Amino acid sequence: MGPRRGRQGKGRAWGYPTDLHPKPRGPRRPRWAGLEGRGRGPSMPSQPGPRLLSLADRVPAGRPMADIGTDHGLLPVWLLVRGRVPSAIGVDLRAAPLRAAARTAAAWGLAGDPRLSLRQGDGLAPLEVGEVDTVVIAGMGGRRIAALLEAAPRRRSALRRLVLQPNTEARALRAALQDLGWHLVDEDLCVEGGREFLTLVAEPGVGAPLTDAELLLGPVLLQRQAPAFRSWLVREHARLQAAAAAARAGTGRVPQPLAAALEIVAATLGVDAPSS
């Protein structure tokens, strides 16, 4: 699905909870943004943008996949067109996105292609157990993604990889994956349309318990220290400092979750965190 903006404000998606995540900037862009022609929807296929490629590049080659919340269906269509997967399933809760996905398939020459299946339903429910190896879920909050995975234990247990792109609550999703017996093997932070997008890749197996810093910022991102991650950290540090200053001005104190997040980010950057 395309990224959905959460409610803003204290204690909500983009305020100062314990869940840090790249803050969205600018209007929502559909998943096929950057591929459309001058008309409505995809018409002249071209190279997809960084957000879609971040997902597509982490889908294992040669394995069937499913895209949960497929929206316009560009991801499964792109993977089939590129020959990366033998079959793909696009799932969405509503009929309208699936009609749009069918138009996307037709625009890319996949109308009626038996390798592509578009199904209506909630989460992983439309999938048969063992039908796919990889599931992609993007454009939802981290807690929503976790809830979909928790609701389908048999289907989840047959998977070999999860490729997830939460638009909020990344910390909650990392914690949920750990509780479900999955460990993170890759993380990516990309920029498209002035917004940062975070991709998490998990596989079955219990890894070392994540520290508070790893839950908040990501174990792989912390290890790699890529330039995009460092740039985001600088902006996030400034945002948290502003939120802390506003809290002090309003109540005379900084809420503990905000203070803890600011301390972790400051320590990662190697700067001093202000006192609470």
MOSUL-V756014 format. One record per backbone hydrogen bond with DSSP energy under -0.5 kcal/mol. CO is the residue of the C=O (numbers start at 1). NH is the residue of the N-H. E is the energy in kcal/mol with one decimal. If there is no record, write none. Layout:
CO:NH:E, CO:NH:E
//
This chain:
7:13:-0.7, 7:14:-0.8, 9:12:-2.0, 12:15:-1.4, 18:20:-0.8, 29:3:-0.6, 30:33:-2.3, 32:35:-2.3, 35:43:-0.6, 41:37:-1.0, 43:45:-0.6, 49:53:-2.2, 50:54:-2.3, 51:55:-1.2, 52:56:-3.0, 53:57:-2.9, 55:58:-1.3, 56:59:-1.5, 58:60:-0.6, 60:63:-1.0, 64:133:-2.2, 64:134:-1.5, 65:89:-1.7, 66:68:-0.6, 66:136:-2.8, 67:69:-0.5, 67:70:-0.6, 67:91:-2.7, 68:138:-0.8, 70:73:-2.3, 73:77:-1.7, 74:78:-3.0, 75:79:-2.4, 76:80:-1.9, 77:81:-2.8, 78:82:-2.3, 79:84:-2.2, 79:85:-0.9, 80:83:-1.2, 84:62:-3.3, 87:65:-1.6, 88:117:-2.2, 89:67:-3.1, 89:91:-0.5, 90:119:-2.9, 91:69:-2.2, 91:70:-2.7, 92:121:-2.2, 94:98:-0.8, 95:99:-2.0, 96:100:-2.0, 97:101:-2.5, 98:102:-2.1, 99:103:-1.7, 100:104:-2.2, 101:105:-2.5, 102:106:-2.1, 103:107:-2.3, 104:108:-1.4, 105:110:-3.6, 106:109:-1.6, 110:113:-2.3, 113:116:-1.7, 115:88:-2.8, 115:117:-0.5, 117:90:-2.9, 117:119:-0.5, 119:92:-1.9, 121:123:-0.5, 122:125:-1.7, 124:127:-1.9, 128:131:-2.1, 133:160:-3.1, 133:161:-1.6, 134:66:-1.9, 135:163:-2.6, 136:68:-3.1, 137:165:-2.4, 140:167:-2.3, 140:168:-0.5, 141:145:-2.4, 142:146:-2.4, 143:147:-2.2, 144:148:-2.1, 145:149:-1.9, 146:150:-2.7, 147:151:-1.7, 149:152:-1.2, 152:156:-2.8, 153:157:-2.2, 154:158:-0.8, 155:158:-0.7, 156:159:-1.6, 161:135:-1.9, 162:164:-0.5, 162:202:-2.4, 163:137:-2.1, 164:200:-3.5, 165:139:-1.9, 165:140:-0.5, 168:142:-1.7, 169:173:-1.7, 170:174:-2.6, 171:175:-2.4, 172:176:-2.1, 173:177:-2.6, 174:178:-2.0, 175:179:-2.1, 176:180:-2.0, 177:182:-2.7, 178:181:-1.1, 181:205:-2.9, 183:203:-2.3, 186:201:-2.6, 188:199:-2.9, 190:197:-3.0, 192:195:-1.3, 195:192:-2.6, 197:190:-2.4, 199:188:-2.3, 200:164:-3.2, 201:185:-2.7, 201:186:-1.3, 202:162:-2.6, 203:183:-2.6, 205:207:-0.6, 211:215:-2.7, 212:216:-2.1, 213:217:-3.0, 213:218:-0.5, 214:218:-1.6, 218:222:-2.4, 219:223:-1.7, 220:224:-2.5, 221:225:-2.5, 226:230:-2.3, 227:231:-2.6, 228:232:-2.0, 229:233:-2.5, 230:234:-2.0, 231:235:-1.8, 232:236:-3.0, 233:237:-2.7, 234:238:-1.9, 235:239:-2.2, 236:240:-2.7, 237:241:-2.3, 238:242:-2.1, 239:243:-2.3, 240:244:-2.5, 241:245:-2.5, 242:246:-2.2, 243:247:-2.1, 244:248:-2.4, 245:249:-2.2, 246:250:-1.8, 247:251:-3.0, 247:252:-0.9, 247:253:-0.7, 248:252:-1.2, 253:255:-0.5, 255:259:-2.5, 256:260:-2.9, 257:261:-2.2, 258:262:-2.6, 259:263:-2.2, 260:264:-2.1, 261:265:-2.5, 262:266:-2.6, 263:267:-2.3, 264:268:-2.1, 265:269:-2.0, 266:270:-1.2, 266:271:-2.7, 276:254:-0.7
//
